[in-house]
Amino acid sequence: MPAIGIIAEYNPFHNGHKYQLKTIREKFNNAEIIVAMSGSITQRGETAILDKWSRAKTAVANGADLVIELPAVYAIRSAQDFARGGVRLFNSLNIVDNLAFGTEYPEDNRLQKAGEFLETSNAQNLLHEKIKKGLSYATAVTELLKENFGFSEDILREPNTILGLEYIRSIIHTGSAIKPLPLLRKGASHRQENISDNIASGTAIRQEAKKSLPDYEKISEAVPQEILYSLKENFADNNKLLLPLIYSLNNTIINNLQNIYGISEGIENRLLGSLKNPHSLGDILNSMTTRRYTVARCQRAIMYLLLGITHDEMMTFDNMPPQYVRVLAFNDTGRTLLKKIKEASPLPLITKTSDYLNSQDILNNNIHTDLQKMLSIDVKSTNLQGLCFNSPQTNLDFTTSPVYVK
């Protein structure tokens, strides 16, 4: 039976995700589905609206068999590095046959050809030339693929299409035996900001949930009931990071700021300049954002600052293999998958964080192994997210166990 991987965020898990899992089940009756999911902070540099265990549990209850955490050092990255981190993690399991991803154009073989083209040295040189002219990476890729493959801007504005290309590139780049499995994405665009159907975008659901008077009836049409309950009970609001950010900036000299990963090419000046009179995190982002510095890039830079990740540290993470398989949720089939992973993979399965790292190690900077270094970023990310909940939470990584879904 095929083991099919999905790289996801589930921020939050909604009916579109449920549809994707159902589609895989219909195509492969006996499939075993493994999800590598962003933990506490997402690819765009925002705190996830719900904790990772709640999201993972719902995914397993709605079609997945096993959810593992995509380490934060891969998750809080550009589309290229996010995809590459997920593929590297799946490669390390040594049991994954296919990588499934949603796209508006699953039958378009140009995705495969474009992914292959982007891995060539010629394409990389052309990309670097466009970026030197002040274009963002995404805009440079869009222009290059328009010129060489006739893609329209509408196709390349879809995050799923960009990620699909990056998954294909990552499979090629890593020499992986995993095969791409593009699936038709159904429902609202990621850019849609209002819930108008039973399949809505994560953006629309998050925005509705954060209103002073949310329309929970609307939300209930777009998400499983357990997600609705969680959103009513306790969700994280990224805007609560404003004060910690101001504090960090006021206590960081510019030379140290320039050592932080993602803060370069003058972005540090825009970040410091944003402190004049910010009333929200949005004010700071508006001051930082330019044609070249996208909102997502600026949000990630802020997260790297708050997490204290330096450029040298991130390069070290990129040059080491994944260090562990962090289990978040599983069912009976997932338990069988864990046994297979244990036999096939050299990576340790982490079900109890304190077996490898404890809170005192982090406080005292008593972190020595590569595994501890990578895992400590996950823990810090969860603690940062914990500040943003209606009821703040700390050290969840040390008090929460993987969820078994019967």
Secondary structure, DSSP 8 states (H G I E B T S, - for coil): --EEEEEE--TT--HHHHHHHHHHHHH-TT-EEEEEEE-SB-TTS-B-SS-HHHHHHHHHHTT-SEEEEE-HHHHSS-HHHHHHHHHHHHHHHT---EEEEEES-TT-THHHHHHHHHTSHHHHHHHHHHHHTT--HHHHHHHHHHHHH---HHHHH-HHHHHHHHHHHHHHHTT---EEEEEE--S--TT--S--SSS--HHHHHHHHTSSS--HHHHHHHS-HHHHHHHHH--B-GGGGHHHHHHHHHT--HHHHHHBTT--TTHHHHHHHTTSS-SSHHHHHHHH--SSS-HHHHHHHHHHHHHT-BHHHHHHHHTS----EEEEEE-HHHHHHHHHHHHH-SS-EES-GGGT--HHHHHTT---SHHHHHHHHHHHHHHHHHTTBSS----HHHH---EE--
